[in-house]
Amino acid sequence: MDDTSRNVIESGSAVSLQHRIYLAADAGQPLSGLAQRAAAGAADLGWADPSSRAHEGRRSRQLLETAARSVADSVGVPGAAVIFFPAPMLALTAAVAATGNGPAACGAADRLPVHHAVTERARRLYVPATTLQVDATARVSVEAVAQAVTAGVQVIISQVGNPEVGSMADHSAISANVHTHGGQVVLDATMAAGRVTLPEPATWDVLVLSATSWAGGLGVGIVVVKPGTPWDASAAWGADGRKPAQLPVRAPGVAACATAALSLEQAVATVTERTLRDQRRTDALRAALTTVPDVVVHGTQPQLPHVLGFSVAGVLAESLLLELDRRGISVAAGSACTPDPDVPSSVLTAMGAPVGGFVRMTLPMFDAVLCGADAESPPAQAEVGVRAEAAIAHVCAELPIAIAATRAELV
């Protein structure tokens, strides 16, 4: 920690005393100022049904198609088909249902809706569902993928990084095995887009994104389908055979799609700097946790730089979450697949790791969100950065105290 950050803490203007610290960005993030202005402009233009032949409908359609082209360009595949969905999990399960022609498989540490989609696909094909086992870091082995595709699996769902422990897969090796056997790869980037540089387009066939990841708004899931990829539109969103870039039923509004697309452009342009910043901060948090007895920090490098998961033996996740909340620190607890913090994590179960007292930290995109800077009269950018660094230092100091206090309540 530099002297400026230390002075902020010691001077009595410490972030912890005046502002909340937000480390639960997987639950949502506010839009940037640029995105907010874009959202307002898009709402003025794109309020009509884009399928309407009226002038206003055609204007909405044009805005939607512009957003789709922007997303395709941002992920490095100009001309790809882009479909917007009303939730990231709907986008992900639609991709599982619609990609390729044969059986699919996912890792044991994948999200529960993905497992359900793989099982439903297997039921339709009258074949057993295939689950790829993971190691103690939540990674699927390249050997497991090779065995699956040799046995006839045609579609592999691969995560850029696990949303609970951050472990990043050896995606290049996985995709090489799949493509060698003529299969397709669905790449789940719902926790990674805008936060890390995504794998090269040559390594995937269908890409799934969540605008929440890059602070592009809640309720927008996106599927990018590379040209030439087998894609069953009726399986993805119904039997009406809509063309790419149109909105499936119950889709987000056109303005939300346009806002998500513009925010992604902004995030991709600054991703390298953000990745280094986030990695430095999670490294500091990880180091602080390793000093606390009976705490297990999950996963190993390479990991998503903004995600950290840890378990505390003998402590309920909800109790620790509330203790940190009383100290002005917002985190998430328990499985990412359910709002109940005391439901065991299916990811940790698959890893064979301790499931009790599981807490997740996800850093937000913007420093002002992390340190709770006043949105009405934000301080200068340099000061926000100092406050954010001080906030992380404060969390590092508070974690051992909060864990000890939570344990003391059990005595």
For each residue, the residues with C-beta under 8 A, 3 or more apart:
1: 5 6 389 390 393
2: 5 6 389
3: 6 7
4: 7 8 386
5: 1 2 8 9 386 389 390 393
6: 1 2 3 9 10 393
7: 3 4 10 11
8: 4 5 11 13 14 15 386 387 390
9: 5 6 14 15 16 390 393 394
10: 6 7 14
11: 7 8 14
12: 17
13: 8 17 18
14: 8 9 10 11 17 18 390 394
15: 8 9 18 19 21 371 372 387 390 391 394
16: 9 19 21 327 328 329 391 394 398
17: 12 13 14
18: 13 14 15 372
19: 15 16 328 371 372 373 387 391
20: 328 329 330 372
21: 15 16 328 329 330 370 371 372 391 394 395
22: 25 330 364 369 370 372
23: 329 330 331 361 362 363 364 370 395
24: 27 330 331 332 360 361 362
25: 22 28 29 212 215 306 362 363 364 365 369
26: 163 191 212 332 336 360 362
27: 24 332
28: 25 212 218
29: 25 212 215 364 365 366 369
30: 215 366 369 375
31: 35 36 39 215 216 217 259 263
32: 35 36 215 263 266 365 366
33: 36 37
34: 37 38 262 263 266
35: 31 32 38 39 215 216 217 259 262 263 266
36: 31 32 33 39 40
37: 33 34 40 41
38: 34 35 41 42 258 259 262 263
39: 31 35 36 42 43 217 255 256 258 259
40: 36 37 43 44
41: 37 38 44 45
42: 38 39 45 46 63 254 255 258 259
43: 39 40 46 47 253 255
44: 40 41 47
45: 41 42 59 60 63 255
46: 42 43 50 59 60 63 64 253 254 255 258
47: 43 44 56 60 253 254 255
48: 52 54 56 57 59 60
49: 52 57 60
50: 46 57 60 61 63 64 246 247 254
51: 57 61 246 247
52: 48 49 56 57 58 60
53: 57 58
54: 48 57 58
55: 58 59
56: 47 48 52 59 60
57: 48 49 50 51 52 53 54 60 61
58: 52 53 54 55 61 62
59: 45 46 48 55 56 62 63
60: 45 46 47 48 49 50 52 56 57 63 64 254
61: 50 51 57 58 64 65
62: 58 59 65 66
63: 42 45 46 50 59 60 66 67 254 255 258
64: 46 50 60 61 67 68 84 245 246 247 254 257 258
65: 61 62 68 69 245
66: 62 63 69 70 258 261
67: 63 64 70 71 82 84 254 257 258 260 261 262
68: 64 65 71 72 81 82 84 244 245 257 261
69: 65 66 72 73 78 82
70: 66 67 73 74 261 262 264 265
71: 67 68 74 75 82 209 222 224 260 261 264
72: 68 69 75 77 78 79 80 82 224
73: 69 70 76 78 265
74: 70 71 261 264 265 268
75: 71 72 80 193 198 201 207 209 224
76: 73 198 200 201
77: 72 80 201 207 224 226 227
78: 69 72 73
79: 72 227
80: 72 75 77 224 225 226 227
81: 68 224 225 227 231 244 245
82: 67 68 69 71 72 222 223 224 225 244 245
83: 91 94 222 223 225 236 237 244 245 246 248
84: 64 67 68 220 221 222 247 248 251 252 257 260
85: 88 90 91 94 220 221 222 223 237 248 251 252
86: 90 219 220 221 248 250 251 252
87: 90 91 219 221
88: 85 91 92 190 208 209 210 211 212 220 221
89: 92 93 111 113 221
90: 85 86 87 93 94 221
91: 83 85 87 88 94 95 190 208 209 210 221 222 223
92: 88 89 95 96 111 113 114 117 188 190 208 221
93: 89 90 96 97 113 114 116 117
94: 83 85 90 91 97 98 223 235 236 237 248
95: 91 92 98 99 157 186 206 208 223 236
96: 92 93 99 104 106 114 117 118 121 155 157 186
97: 93 94 117 120 121 232 235 236
98: 94 95 231 232 233 235 236
99: 95 96 104 155 184 186 205 206 225 229 230 231
100: 104 154 155 183 184 205 229 230
101: 154 230
102: 125 152 153 154 155 183
103: 121 122 125 127 130 152 153 154 155
104: 96 99 100 117 118 121 122 130 153 154 155 156 157 186
105: 118 130 131 132 148 153 155 156 157
106: 96 110 114 115 118 131 132 156 157
107: 110 131 132 133 134 138 139 140 157 158 159 350
108: 131 132 133 134 140 350
109: 134 138 140 159 162 164 346 347 350 351
110: 106 107 114 115 157 159 188
111: 89 92 114 115 163 188 336 337
112: 115 116 337 346
113: 89 92 93 116 117 337
114: 92 93 96 106 110 111 117 118 157 188
115: 106 110 111 112 118 119 129 131
116: 93 112 113 119 120
117: 92 93 96 97 104 113 114 120 121
118: 96 104 105 106 114 115 121 122 129 130 131 157
119: 115 116 122 123 129
120: 97 116 117 123 124
121: 96 97 103 104 117 118 124 125 129
122: 103 104 118 119 125 127 128 129 130
123: 119 120 126 129
124: 120 121
125: 102 103 121 122
126: 123
127: 103 122 152
128: 122
129: 115 118 119 121 122 123
130: 103 104 105 118 122 148 151 153
131: 105 106 107 108 115 118
132: 105 106 107 108 140 141 144 145 148 156
133: 107 108 140 141 144 350
134: 107 108 109 137 138 139 140 141 350 351
135: 138 139 141 351
136: 351 352 353
137: 134 165 167 298 299 300 351
138: 107 109 134 135 162 164 165 167 298 299 347 350 351
139: 107 134 135 167 169 170
140: 107 108 109 132 133 134 144 145 158 169 174
141: 132 133 134 135 144 145
142: 145 146 170 173 174 177
143: 146 147
144: 132 133 140 141 147 148
145: 132 140 141 142 148 149 156 174 177 178
146: 142 143 149 150 177
147: 143 144 150 151
148: 105 130 132 144 145 151 153 156
149: 145 146 152 153 154 156 177 178 180 181 183
150: 146 147 181
151: 130 147 148
152: 102 103 127 149
153: 102 103 104 105 130 148 149 156 183
154: 100 101 102 103 104 149 182 183 184
155: 96 99 100 102 103 104 105 183 184 185 186
156: 104 105 106 132 145 148 149 153 174 178 183 184 185 186
157: 95 96 104 105 106 107 110 114 118 186 188
158: 107 140 169 171 174 175 185 186 187 188 204
159: 107 109 110 162 163 169 187 188 191
160: 168 169 171 187 188 189 191 192 196 198 199 304
161: 166 167 168 169 191 192 196 303 304 307
162: 109 138 159 165 166 167 168 191 299 304 307 347
163: 26 111 159 166 190 191 307 336
164: 109 138 298 307 309 335 336 345 347 348 358 360
165: 137 138 162 298 299 303 307 309 347 348 351
166: 161 162 163 282 299 303 304 305 307 308 309
167: 137 138 139 161 162 299 300 302 303
168: 160 161 162 171 196 302 303 304
169: 139 140 158 159 160 161 174
170: 139 142 173 174
171: 158 160 168 174 175 187 199 203 204
172: 175 176 199 200 203
173: 142 170 176 177
174: 140 142 145 156 158 169 170 171 177 178 185
175: 158 171 172 178 179 185 199 202 203 204
176: 172 173 179 180 203
177: 142 145 146 149 173 174 180 181
178: 145 149 156 174 175 181 183 184 185
179: 175 176 182 183 185
180: 149 176 177
181: 149 150 177 178
182: 154 179
183: 100 102 149 153 154 155 156 178 179
184: 99 100 154 155 156 178 205 206 229 230
185: 155 156 158 174 175 178 179 203 204 205 206
186: 95 96 99 104 155 156 157 158 204 205 206 207 208
187: 158 159 160 171 198 199 203 204 206 207 208
188: 92 110 111 114 157 158 159 160 208
189: 160 192 193 198 207 208 209 213
190: 88 91 92 163 193 208 209 210 212 213 221
191: 26 159 160 161 162 163 195 210 213 304 307
192: 160 161 189 195 196 198 213 304
193: 75 189 190 198 209 210 213 214 264 267
194: 213 214 215 216 263 264 267 268 271 274 365
195: 191 192 213 214 267 271 274 275 278 304 305 306 365
196: 160 161 168 192 271 275 304 305
197: 271 272 275
198: 75 76 160 187 189 192 193 207
199: 160 171 172 175 187 203 204
200: 76 172 203
201: 75 76 77 204 207 226
202: 175
203: 171 172 175 176 185 187 199 200
204: 158 171 175 185 186 187 199 201 207 226
205: 99 100 184 185 186 225 226 229
206: 95 99 184 185 186 187 223 224 225 226 229 231
207: 75 77 186 187 189 198 201 204 223 224
208: 88 91 92 95 186 187 188 189 190 221 222 223 224
209: 71 75 88 91 189 190 193 213 221 222 223 224 264
210: 88 91 190 191 193 213 220 221 222
211: 88 214 215 216 217 218 219 220 221 222 256 259 260 263 264
212: 25 26 28 29 88 190 215 216 217 218 220
213: 189 190 191 192 193 194 195 209 210 216
214: 193 194 195 211 263 264 266 267 365
215: 25 29 30 31 32 35 194 211 212 263 267 364 365 366 369
216: 31 35 194 211 212 213 220 259 260 261 262 263 264 267
217: 31 35 39 211 212 220 252 256 259 260 263
218: 28 211 212
219: 86 87 211 252 256
220: 84 85 86 88 210 211 212 216 217 252 256 257 260
221: 84 85 86 87 88 89 90 91 92 190 208 209 210 211
222: 71 82 83 84 85 91 208 209 210 211 260
223: 82 83 85 91 94 95 206 207 208 209 236
224: 71 72 75 77 80 81 82 206 207 208 209
225: 80 81 82 83 99 205 206 229 231 244
226: 77 80 201 204 205 206 229
227: 77 79 80 81
228:
229: 99 100 184 205 206 225 226
230: 99 100 101 184
231: 81 98 99 206 225 236
232: 97 98 235 236
233: 98 236 237 241 242
234: 238 239 240 241
235: 94 97 98 232
236: 83 94 95 97 98 223 231 232 233 248
237: 83 85 94 233 242 248 249
238: 234 242 248 249
239: 234
240: 234
241: 233 234
242: 233 237 238 246 247 248
243: 246
244: 68 81 82 83 225
245: 64 65 68 81 82 83
246: 50 51 64 83 242 243
247: 50 51 64 84 242 251 252 254 257
248: 83 84 85 86 94 236 237 238 242 251
249: 237 238
250: 86
251: 84 85 86 247 248 257
252: 84 85 86 217 219 220 247 256 257 260
253: 43 46 47 256 257
254: 42 46 47 50 60 63 64 67 247 257 258
255: 39 42 43 45 46 47 63 258 259
256: 39 211 217 219 220 252 253 259 260
257: 64 67 68 84 220 247 251 252 253 254 260 261
258: 38 39 42 46 63 64 66 67 254 255 261 262
259: 31 35 38 39 42 211 216 217 255 256 262 263
260: 67 71 84 211 216 217 220 222 252 256 257 263 264
261: 66 67 68 70 71 74 216 257 258 264 265
262: 34 35 38 67 70 216 258 259 265 266
263: 31 32 34 35 38 194 211 214 215 216 217 259 260 266 267
264: 70 71 74 193 194 209 211 214 216 260 261 267 268
265: 70 73 74 261 262 268 269
266: 32 34 35 214 262 263 269 270
267: 193 194 195 214 215 216 263 264 270 271 274 365
268: 74 194 264 265 271
269: 265 266
270: 266 267 273 274
271: 194 195 196 197 267 268 274 275
272: 197 275 276
273: 270 276 277
274: 194 195 267 270 271 277 278 365
275: 195 196 197 271 272 278 279 305
276: 272 273 279 280 305
277: 273 274 280 281
278: 195 274 275 281 282 305 306 363
279: 275 276 282 283 305
280: 276 277 283 284
281: 277 278 284 285 363 389 392
282: 166 278 279 285 286 303 305 306 307 308 361 363
283: 279 280 286 287
284: 280 281 287 288 392 393 396
285: 281 282 288 289 308 361 392 395 396 399
286: 282 283 289 290 297 308
287: 283 284 290 291 396
288: 284 285 291 292 395 396 397 399 400
289: 285 286 292 295 297 310 399
290: 286 287 295 297
291: 287 288 400
292: 288 289 295 312 399 400 403
293:
294: 312 313 314
295: 289 290 292 310 311 312 313 403
296: 310 311 313 353 354
297: 286 289 290 308 309 310
298: 137 138 164 165 309 310 311 348 351 353
299: 137 138 162 165 166 167 303 309
300: 137 167 303
301:
302: 167 168
303: 161 165 166 167 168 282 299 300 307
304: 160 161 162 166 168 191 192 195 196 307
305: 166 195 196 275 276 278 279 282 363
306: 25 195 278 282 362 363
307: 161 162 163 164 165 166 191 282 303 304 360 361 362 363
308: 166 282 285 286 297 360 361 362
309: 164 165 166 297 298 299 358 359 360 361
310: 289 295 296 297 298 358 359
311: 295 296 298 348 353 354 355 356 357 358 359
312: 292 294 295 315 320 356 357 359 403 406 407
313: 294 295 296 354 356 357
314: 294 356 357 407 410
315: 312 319 320 356 357 403 406 407 410
316: 319 320 342 356 357
317: 320 321 333 334 341 342 356 357 358 359
318: 321 322 333 334 341 342
319: 315 316 322 323 406 409
320: 312 315 316 317 323 324 333 357 359 402 403 406
321: 317 318 324 325 331 332 333 341 359
322: 318 319 325 326
323: 319 320 326 327 402 405 406
324: 320 321 327 329 330 331 359 398 399 402
325: 321 322 328 329 330
326: 322 323
327: 16 323 324 398 402
328: 16 19 20 21 325
329: 16 20 21 23 324 325 395 398 402
330: 20 21 22 23 24 324 325
331: 23 24 321 324 359 360 361
332: 24 26 27 321 336 341 359 360 361 362
333: 317 318 320 321 341 358 359 360
334: 317 318 338 340 341 342 343 344 345 358
335: 164 338 340 343 344 345 346 347 358
336: 26 111 163 164 332 345 347 360
337: 111 112 113 346
338: 334 335 343
339:
340: 334 335 343
341: 317 318 321 332 333 334
342: 316 317 318 334
343: 334 335 338 340
344: 334 335 348 349 355 356 358
345: 164 334 335 336 348 349 355 358
346: 109 112 335 337 349 350
347: 109 138 162 164 165 335 336 350 351
348: 164 165 298 311 344 345 351 353 354 355 358
349: 344 345 346 352 353 355
350: 107 108 109 133 134 138 346 347
351: 109 134 135 136 137 138 165 298 347 348
352: 136 349
353: 136 296 298 311 348 349
354: 296 311 313 348 357 358
355: 311 344 345 348 349 358
356: 311 312 313 314 315 316 317 344
357: 311 312 313 314 315 316 317 320 354
358: 164 309 310 311 317 333 334 335 344 345 348 354 355
359: 309 310 311 312 317 320 321 324 331 332 333
360: 24 26 164 307 308 309 331 332 333 336
361: 23 24 282 285 307 308 309 331 332
362: 23 24 25 26 306 307 308 332
363: 23 25 278 281 282 305 306 307 370
364: 22 23 25 29 215 369 370
365: 25 29 32 194 195 214 215 267 274 369
366: 29 30 32 215 369 370
367: 370 371 373 384 385 387 388
368: 371 372 373 375 378 384 388
369: 22 25 29 30 215 364 365 366 372 373
370: 21 22 23 363 364 366 367 388 391 392
371: 15 19 21 367 368 384 387 388 390 391
372: 15 18 19 20 21 22 368 369 391
373: 19 367 368 369 378 379 384 387
374: 377 378 379
375: 30 368 378
376:
377: 374
378: 368 373 374 375 384
379: 373 374 383 384 387
380: 383 384
381: 384 385
382: 385 386
383: 379 380 386 387
384: 367 368 371 373 378 379 380 381 387 388
385: 367 381 382 388 389
386: 4 5 8 382 383 389 390
387: 8 15 19 367 371 373 379 383 384 390 391
388: 367 368 370 371 384 385 391 392
389: 1 2 5 281 385 386 392 393
390: 1 5 8 9 14 15 371 386 387 393 394
391: 15 16 19 21 370 371 372 387 388 394 395
392: 281 284 285 370 388 389 395 396
393: 1 5 6 9 284 389 390 396 397
394: 9 14 15 16 21 390 391 397 398
395: 21 23 285 288 329 391 392 398 399
396: 284 285 287 288 392 393 399
397: 288 393 394 400 401
398: 16 324 327 329 394 395 401 402
399: 285 288 289 292 324 395 396 402 403
400: 288 291 292 397 403 404
401: 397 398 404 405
402: 320 323 324 327 329 398 399 405 406
403: 292 295 312 315 320 399 400 406 407
404: 400 401 407 408
405: 323 401 402 408 409
406: 312 315 319 320 323 402 403 409 410
407: 312 314 315 403 404 410 411
408: 404 405 411
409: 319 405 406
410: 314 315 406 407
411: 407 408
